[in-house]
Amino acid sequence: MSVEIDRKCDNCRMEFKQHVSFSGEGEEITVKVYRYKCPFCNALIKKPTPGEIMTAIALKEKKG
């Protein structure tokens, strides 16, 4: 599965969507691939937590 997480770069303060591919459910989520650099300034972005991924899934399901 994959989701997009809303992020704000700690370096340049620009907002963007962090694309994350993962497997598993609940606390057993394993992140496989994620955008690790800001698309604007190339600063490193932190790895998403299972909680952030679960929130993104819930928002995705709520939209529709």
Secondary structure, DSSP 8 states (H G I E B T S, - for coil): -EEEEEEE-TTT--EEEEEEEEESSGGG-EEEEE--B-TTT--B-----HHHHHHHHHHHHHH-
